């Protein structure tokens, strides 16, 4: 199948990018859904910037009839929020209609670890309707499969380390996520005592990699703390310096233990970064031999959208049920066509 029929659920920045890219590839978009608001009733051409009317209008996801969607759609791409529980109405509507689901929601990467009750419900619906559920996006290659491949040369694994630094100091919309410019009191209240926008999400990365490598995970612990610097850092979007000792971002530390005694530690920083400091993302496998992979990726919507597009056919062809990306094989490019 090289021309999958697509439904889009969630017409935000990622959903619109998927519409543009799918249409450019000649993949028919047969339905579009969003929560109530100004987008309802608009032709997707108005939202995606097409020069002609496409013929598909955005429907209110609460009012739409999904009963016949499975007859005209091969896969639905859900691009809404990160938490499984918040997305369950969408998943239930689509899976019950007999539609494969590609979810660009972070907890969908490893549902049983994020929310066992939701995962059980998703699995039951997918199996009873003969369709597949997969969570994917830019983490597919950059964090999940890069970690799996880092271990490929090893005949012995003693421990695994995942580390990354991402500059979130350039765009104010990310400041609340990372606590950039927060007071210590605000940081503790919003990002430590509460999960905040991304708490408990990044622990799924080392958890999934360890499971993919065959280890039995027994314990996963996440710690969140502010990144504090010894020298001031000027943040243009704040129009001020963050002084020494004040939160310049978020650090997430994750420790994974296994029955085999092999541990994994993730050290992830999302913060304001000096101009001469670069983003990085590494996997280091301690063992025989030691192995290191460094990933330089296109961040944000472009990299996520292409990762979504390149998984569509894999998911349509996959067995029914929850199929995490590590079960689909390594992600592949589509520069030479859609079905390699």
N, C-alpha and C positions, 0 to 999 in steps of 0.2 A: 504494500500500500504506500503510494508516494503522494497522494493528494488527500490527506485526512480531512474530514469535515470537523470544524472546530466550533465549540461554544466557549464564550468568555464570561466568567462570573467574577465581577469586580472590575469596574472601568476606571481605575486610577492610573498612575503613571506606568506601572508594569502592564496592566491590562491593555492600555492604549498602545504601548510599544509592541506587545504581542500581536495586536490587531494589524498594525502596520507591517510587521515582518511576515506574518502569515499571509496577508494579502499580496505582498510583494512576491511570495513564493508560489502564488496561485492556489493556495489552500483556501477552500471556501469557508467563510465564517457564516454559520447558519443561525446563530442566536447570541444575544448579549444581555447580561443581567447586571443590575446594580441596585443598591438600596435606594429608597425613595429620595427624590431631590430633583435638581434642575436637569440632570442627564436623562431622566426617564422620558421616553418618547422621541429623543433625538436619534437621527440616523447616525450610525457609527462614523460615517464620513465627516460629519461635523466635528466630532471629537478627535478623530485621527488625522484630520487635515487633508483628506482626499479631495481631488479636484472635481469629483462627480459623486452623486448619491450612490451609496452601496446597496441600499435596499434592506438593511437590517436595522431595526430600531431597538433601542435599549428598553428592556422591560423591567418593571418593578419585581425584584426577586421574591417579595412577599405575596404578590398577587398573580404571578405568572403560573401558567399550567405547564408542568414538566412531564406530564404523563406520556406524551408521544415523542419526547426529546430523543430517546434511545434509538428511534427508527431513522432519524435524520442526522445523527451526530456520532462521530467515532470517539471523540475525547472532549472533555470540558477542562479548561484551564482556569483554576481558581486563584485569584490574586487579591487577597483581602488583608486579613490580619494574621499575626503570628501564632496565636494560641488555638489549639485544637478545639477547646470547648466553645470558643466564639464562632468557629467555622462549622460546627456540627449541623446547623440547619442547612447550610449549602451542601455539605457532603451527603446528608440524608436525602435531600431532594434529587441530587444528581445520581447517586448510586442506586437509589430505588427506581429511577427511570431507566436503568440499564446502560449508564454512560461511564466509560473509563474516566478517572479523575487524575489530573496532574495538578498538584497543589503547590503553589509557591508560598507556603506558610512554614515557618521554621520548624515548628514542632512536628510537622508532617514528615520530616526526614526520618524520624525514629519514633513512631507513635506510641509504641508500648512503653518506652522509657519516659516520654513526656506526660502521658495521661493514659494509664492502663484501661480505664473504663471506656474512654472514647475510642481507643484502639480496638477494644473488643467489639464495640458497636460497628465501627468501620469495617472490620474484618467480616463480621457476620453479613452485613449488607452487600459487600463486594462479592463474597462467595455465593450468596443466595441469588444474586443477579448476574453472575458470570462475568464480572468486570474487575478491572485492576485499579488500585489506588497507590500513587507514588508521590512523595514529596521531593522536589528538586529545585534547582536554581544555581547560583554561582558557587555555592558550597560543594556541589557535586564533584567538580574537578578540583577546585582550589583548596578545599579542606578535607573532603572525604577520600576521594580517589588518590590524591597526592599522598595522603598518609598510608593508604593501602600499598601503593606502589613503592613507597620508601622502604618497606620491609621486604620487598620481593627478592633482593639478593641474599638475604640472611638465612643461615642455617641454624643460628641461635639468636634468640632475642632476650635481652636482660631487662630492658626498660625502653620506653618511648617518650619523647618530649615533643610537644607542639607549641610553637611560639609565634606570635604575630604582633605587629604594631600597625595601627591604622590611624591616619591623620583625620580626625573629625573636627578640627579647629577651623575649617574653611567655610563651613555652612551652618548658620545658626539653627537650622531645623534639627540638627543632630545634638545640640548642646544638652538638651534635657535628657536624652538617652544616655549620654556619657558623663553628665554632671559637670560639664565644663563651665567654670565661673560660679559654681555653687559655693555656698558656705559649707563648712563641715557639718553643721546641724542639718541643713537642707539635704546634703548628700546622704547622711546617715538615715534620715527619715524617709527619703524617697527611693533610694537605690540599695540600701542595705537592709533596713528593717522591712521594707517592702521589696518585691521582686523588680518593680520598675518595668520599663518597656522591654528590656532584654535579659533580665535576670532569669536564670535557670535554662536559658536557650543554648548558650555556648557549651554547656556540659555535654550536649548531645553529640558534639563533634568527636571527642576522644572516645566516648562510649560507643558510638557506631563503628569507628575504626577498629577498636579492640574486638568487638563482636565480629566484624568482617574478617579479621585475621584469625578467628577461631577460638579466641579466649573467652572464658566464662566470667562475665563481669559479676562481682559480688558486692561492690560498694562504689558509689560515686558521690563525691563531695565538692560543692562549689563554694568558693569564698569570693566576695566582692569587696573592693576597697578603693579609696581614691588614689590616683597617681598624684604625688606631690613632688615638686621639683626644688632643687637647691638654689636655683637662680630664677629671676623673673622671666616670663615669656609673654611677648606681646601678641594678642589675638585680634587681628584687624576687625573681625566681625563683631567683637565685643567693644571695640574702640577703646581698649584699655589693656594694661598688663595684668596678668595673674601673678600675684606676688609669691615669693618662696613660701612653701608650707601650705598653700591653699590648693584645693582640688583643680587639677588641670585635665582631668579625665578619669576614666574608669579602668581598673585592672580586675580581670577575672582569672582566678586560679582554680583549676579543676584537678582533682586527684581521682584516678580510677584504679581500683584493686581487682585482681582476678584470682580464681582458684589455683591457677598455675603459678602464682607468685610474681608474674610480670606486671609491672605498674606502668601507668601512663600519666604524665603531668602536662597540663595545658597552661600556658602563661600568655594571656591575651590582653593587649592594651589598646584602648580606643581613647584618644586624647588629642590635645593640641600639641603640635610638633614644631620644632625649630625648622627654619627654612632649609638648613643643610642636612636634615635628617630624613631618611627615606622610609617609606612603608616597607615592611617585609613580612613574610610568612614562611615558616620553616617546619619541617618534620625531621627529627633526628632519632634514629634507631640505634641504641646501644646494644651491641652484640657481636656476632661473628658473621660477616665483617660489620663494622659500623657503616651506616648508610645515612645520607643527608639529601633531602630534596628541598629546594627553595622555589617558591612560586611567585612570579610577578604577574599580576592579573589586571584585567580591566574591571575596575570596581563599579558598583552601582547598576542602574537599570540596563545599560548596554550588555554587560557581561551576564547578568541574570537572564535577560531576554533570550540571548543566543543560546544559553545553556538550556532554557526551557524548550526552545524550538528543536534543538538537537536531540532531545529525549522523547519527543512526541511519538515517533514510530516505534521506538523501543517499548514504550508503555502500552501502546495498542497491541503489540505482538506478545506481551508478557502474559503469564498465567494469571488467573483470577486471584483476588485477595490483595493484601498489602504486600507490595514488592519494593523494599527499600532500594535506593540506587546501587548499593553495593551488590545486590543480587542481579542487576541488569547487565553487568559487565562494564568495563571502563567507558566513559563518554567518548563519543567520536565526533569529528567535524562533519559538516555536510557541504563542504565546498565543491564536491564532485557529484552531488545529488543527495536526495533525501533518504535513500535506502541503500547503504553501503553493504 
